[in-house]
Amino acid sequence: MAEPDAWSTVVGQPAAVAALRAAVARPVHAWLFVGPSGAGGRSAARAFAAELFAAGASEEDAARHRRLALAEQHPDLLIVERTGAAIPIEAAREIVRRASLSPAEGDRKVMVLDEFHLVSPPAAATLLKTIEEPPPGTYFVILADEVTPDLVTIASRCARVDFPPLSDDVIRDALVAEGADPARAQEAAAAAHGTLDRARLLVSDDRLALRMRLWREIPERLDGTGHVVATLVDEIRASIDDAGAPLAEAQAREAAEVQERVERYGQRGSGQRDLETRQRRAARRLRMDELRLGFEELAERYRAELPTTADPAEVVGALQALQRAIEALIRNPSEELLLQSVLLQLPRLSPRRDGPAGTR
């Protein structure tokens, strides 16, 4: 069997891959990967860990290290994911405790801290010393969408690698290489806004076009009343439920498989809890991704009006409201309240005469 190529799993980020390849021989103890979820940071973290574990091992052992790390199943690869809206001090204390433990195999351990743009100030303060001076053989890879004020001090102790959003062409080509229809791949790439993970979900989504039509037609339905806004909110949330149906089915199958193993082998404990937590996070992220996608479609619809509108200030106000809504998604807001708030700020638009609104 051919040895897995760890770096081939990182799509469209040649500069980041080149920097990390060069760093494997003499790695620093803490890294900060900055870029949106789905742009390759987590894939790069797995690949980097795989190469750190494989370094100096025999050919057979190196292949095993790479295979397990890429599957996030290596005993010395610890993925830390948040369970609430932010990363609290309790989670930071647990990271410090786990960092102090010796590696299960060999002399290296990699701790990947996901979504650390959401770290709370007490948690950041608790982690600073450990990240600055970790135990020998412990490496931190911190993933963040952006460097927030609460992350600045930790960031100053890390080597930074940027993962910018992927281009539509890169995403389309990756989907086609994975077997997708080129036309569907192009549509999914345009809707994914730079994240390959999102595009992989969208490319098999038969109802994507219908959901985008709902968003694009919203400005034509607005009349300034709360009744219409309430109706639109209900329709949007129902469309998001529809978008999440394939994920829900896959999660149900995964949960059934875990339950079968429990019943067959009597395995209980943290595995089921971890699965439930991971599935809740995935479902929540999908809903936030759908909202971001919808807000961006709305923004394109209003942006297209700027050259011809009689009231540019009104359209600019709508664009600013949508940008604030997109930025608010990082804080896991109430879906219903966010939708109500932003829709009440948007002006009505007349139907487009040159075809469906926002057609790409």
Buried (B, 14 or more C-beta within 10 A) or exposed (E): EEEBEBBEBBBBBEEBBEBBBEBBEEBEBBBBBBBBBBBBBBBBBBBBBBBBBBBEBEEEBBBBBBBBBBEBEBEBBBBBBBEEEBBBBEBBBEBBEBBEEEBEBBEBBBBBBBBBBBBBEBBBBBBBEBBBEBEEBBBBBBBBBEBBEBBEBBBEBBBBBBBBBBEBEBBBBBBBEEEBEEEBBBBBBBBBBBBBBBBBBBBEBEEBEEBBBBBBBBBBBBEEEEEBBBEBBEEBBEBBEBBBEBBBEEBEEEBEEBEEBBEEEEEEEEEBEEBEBBBEBBBBBBBBBBBBBBBBBBBBBBBBBEEEBEEEEBBBBBBEBBEBBBEBBBEBBEBEEBBBBBBBBBBEBEEBEEEEBBEE
